[in-house]
Amino acid sequence: MASRLERGSLVVVFGGSGFIGRHAVQALAREGWRVRAAVRRPDLAGYLQPMGAVGQIQPVQANVRYPDSVRRAVAGADAVVNLVGILAKAGPQTFEALHVAGARAIARAAHEAGAAALVHVSALGAGSNAKSRYARTKAAGEAAVLQDFPGAVILRPSLVFGPEDELFNRFANLARFSPFLPLIGGGRTKLQPVFAGDVGAAIAAAAASRAKPGTIYELAGPELITFRQLLDRVQEWSQRKRLYLSLPFWAAKLGALLTLPLPNRIRPLTVDQLRMLKNDNVLSVAAQADGRTLAGLGIEHPHTMETVVPSYLERFQPHGQYAHYRG
């Protein structure tokens, strides 16, 4: 039987140049797909191409706020993946524009193009009654997708870690110059971070129809930790020792409001992220009972934080990366 690459099977990945996107593109290329990475700036996505064979990965221009560009991007697609999402508003890039209207545009275009599969990446904690706008619009986006493409597979990852993350890297960078780390809400919130590579593998499995159509899967790692334990590990792996400044949620919210004029990339946390941090971000009992997890997608042994994170936090150590080679 001819391989998927020999058959010319095409998958279009919206947001393919992002943090999770690069892992998804690599996983899909390994499975033999021709990958079309639909991004706003294809001139900045050239680093995706060496992840596959010559000509296997092609960045193209698309903006989910413009349905015509979405339709052009999905032309001829056998499968479509939507990874577009933001954690904070930036100009016209709003939660509603990307998470809801953009998701609807992709689902509608995928249906019209005759794609056999649509994989929509949402977020653990998405819900119509959630306090955070991020979580509410993620839930609205799921509903919009299933309305136009009922067989879509929805993936809800927990907090995602990996070399390019905004999780461990953010707090390790903060520990470089701050004498303390913020222990928000007592650090009691429970988290279940998942490795970006495992999310990429889950996306590849769903695109290849190894998931039940019209189903929501929850993706989380094998370890359940508290926010305080996450900060403990940041300090251990970056070899920093910092005091904890205990901040009730109201005080943390005040700090987030004061940093509102700053660019999102240097703000510790936004008000919306603080709202999300009030709730545990772990697998639901129902998803585990139904097998709607990584294991249900064939990923039986997801990566632990200890096997991945220390290698990329080494650069935050006091004597810099590779210091151990100097003796």
N, C-alpha and C positions, 0 to 999 in steps of 0.2 A: 504493500500500500504506500502511495506517495506520502511524503511528510507534509506537514502543514505549510512549511516554507515552499516546498515544491508545488503545492496546490495554489500558492499565492494568497492564503487567507490573510485578511487585513483587519487589524484592530486599531481603532482611533482612540487615543488617550487625551482627554481634555485635562490640562494641568500637568502634563507629562514632565515638565521641567522643574516641578516643585519638589519639596522634601520627600513625600511619599511617591510622587510621580516617577522619580528616577529609579526607585526600587521596583515599581510596577513595570516600567519599560524594560528593565533588565530581565525580570522574571518572564515577561511575555516573549521577549526575544529568545530566551533560552528554550521556550516551548515551540519555537519555530514560526511565530507570527511575523508578518510584515507589520511594522509599527509606525503609525502616523501620529506624531506628538503634536497635538493642536494647542498652541500657546500664543500669548500676545506678542512675544518677542522671539521669533524663531532664530534671529541672528545671535541670541544669547543662549541657545540650547544646543549648540554644536557638540558639547561634551557628552550628549546622549548617544551619538552615532557610534563611537567605539564599543558600546555595550553589545553590539550585534555584528553580524557579518556586513561586508561592504554593501551598502544600499538597502540594508534591512530596516533601518530606522531613519525616518524622514520627519524633521520638524516642519510644521506648516503654520501659517498665521490664522488665528481665530480668536474672537472675543465673544464670550457667552452673552454679553449685553447686546450683541448684534446678531439676531437670528439668521440673517443671510450668510454670515461668515460661518456659522455653525453648520448650516445645511451644506455649504461647499466642503467643509472639512470631513463630513461623514459620508460623502458620496462614495458608493462602492464598498462600504464597510460591512464586514461579517459580524463584528462585535464592537461595542462602544463602551468606554469607561469614563466616568465623570469623577474627577478628583478636585474640582475647583472649589475652593473655600477660603475664608478669611477669618481671622480672630479679632480683627478690629477694622472699623470703617476707615477708608482712605479715599477721599474725594468721591467720585462716582462709583467706586467699588464698595457698595453697601451690602449688608446682609441680605436684604430683600432682593436686590438686583442679581446677586450671584447665587445665593443658596436656594432661592425660590424661582424667580423668573428665568435665571440661567439654567437651572436644573430642568425646568419645564421645556425650555427651548431645545435642550439636548435630547430629552426623551422623545419629543415630538419629531425632531429631525431623524433620530435613530429609527423610529417607527416608519416614517415615510421612506427612508432609505432601504427598508427591508432587512435591517440588521437582525440576526438571530438571537443576539444576547446583548443586554445592557447591564452594566455593573455600576451602581451608584454608591459612592462612598460618603456616608453620613458621619455620625459621631455618637458614641456611647453617651447616654444622658439626654438625647434628643427627645423632646416632648412638647405637645401643644400647650401644656400648663407650666412649663419650665419658667423660672425667674429670669434667666438670661436670654437676651435676644438671639444670641448665637444658637442656643439649643432649640428655641421656638422656631426659628427660620429653617434650621436643619430638618425639623419634623415636618414643616410645611413643604419643604423641598421633596421629602420622601413621598408625601401624599400626591404632589404634582407629578412626580415621576411615575408612580403606579397608576395614576389616572390615564396617562398617555401611553404607557408601556407596562401593562399589567404583569408581564412576566419578568420584569426587572428584578435583579438580585440586589438587595440593600445590605451594605456592610457598615457596621457601626464600631469603629476602633476606639479603644480607650486612649489615654495619653500615649503618644508614640515617641519612642526613643530611637536614636541612631546618630551617626557622626555629624549630621547637619541639623540636629534637633534644636528646638527652642525651649527645651525642658532642662536637661542636665547642663547643657552648655550655658544657658542663661544664668543659672544660679552659681555655676563654677566661675563664670566671668565676674559676677557680682562679688564673689568671695575674694577676688584678686585685689580689689581696692576698698571694699567696705569692711569695717571692723566687726560688723554683725550681719546676720542673715535674718530675714523676717519670718517669724514663726506665726503664721496667720491662723487665727481661730484656734490657737493652742496646738496646731499641727496634728489634729486628730482625724482629719478627713482621710478616708481610705481610698487608695489608688491601686490600679492593676496595669501598669504600663506594658505596652506591647512593642516588639521590635519592628522597625519599618520594613525589614526584609521579609518578615513573616506576613505582614500586611500585603506586601507585593506578591508573595506566593499565593495568598488567599484571593487576590484580584485575578491572578492568572488562572486559578482553579475555577472561579466563577465564570470567567470569560469563555472557558473551554467547556461550559455546561456541566461542571462537576458539582453544581449547587442546585438546590430546588428552586425553580422559578417562582417569583412573587414572594420570596421569603426574606426576612430580616435576620442577618447573622450578627452576633456580637463577638468582637475580636479583642482578646486581652491576653496578657502574658501569664506565665505560670506562678508569679509571685504577687501576693497582696501585701502592700506596705502602707504605712501612714505618711502623711506629708512630712512629718518630722523625720521619719526614717529615711525618706528620700533625701532630705538635706544632710542627714548624717552620712549617707553614702557619697554625696557630692563632696563633702569635706574629706572623707577617707580617700577617695580616688583622685582628688586634686591635691592631696597632702596639705590642706589648709586647716587651720583651727580658728574658728570664729565663734563669737558669742551669739546666742539667740536673743532676738528682741521680740518678745511676745506681743503680738498685735491683735486686739479683737477686730472683728470684721468691720466695725464702723470706723475704726482708726485707719485700717488699711484702705477702706473706701475713700477716706479723706485724702490720703496720700496719692491714690490713683487720680483723684480729681485735680490735685495740685500739679500733677505731671501731665495733665491733658494737653498742654501746648507742645509737648515734646514729640519727636517722631516715634511711631509705634515700636520701632526696632530697639530703642533704648529705654523704653518704659518698663519697669519691673513687671507690673500687671495692670490690666485695664479693669474698669469697674465691672464690665461684663464677665471677665475671667474670674473676678472675685465672687461674683454670684454663682458661677459654676463650682468654685472651690468649696462652697458651703455644703455641697452634696457629694456623697461617695461616688466614685467613678469605677465601678466593678461590674463583673458579669452578673446578670440577673439569674435567679433560681430557675425561671422558666426556660431561658436560653440553654442552660446547662442540661436541664431535664430533656429538652427536645433535641439536643445535639446540634444546636445552631451556634456553634463556636468554631474555633480554628480546627479542632479535631474533626468536626463534621465536614470540613473542606479538605481533609487529608493531611493536615499539618499536626502530627501527633506529638512532636517534641519541639515546641516553640523555644526560642532563645531566652535565656535568663539575662537579667541586667548585668550580672557579674561577668558574663562571657563576652560582653560587647562594650559596655560603657567605659571601663578603666582605660582602654586603649586610646579613646579619643579625648578623655579628660587629662591625659598626661601633659598636654601642652599648657595646662593651667597650673602645673606644679611650680613651686617657688623658683626652682633652678631651670625651668624650661623643659621642653621636649628633648628626649634623647640624653638627658643628664646622666642616666645610669650607664650609658656607654663610656662616659668619661671617667668613670670610677670615682 
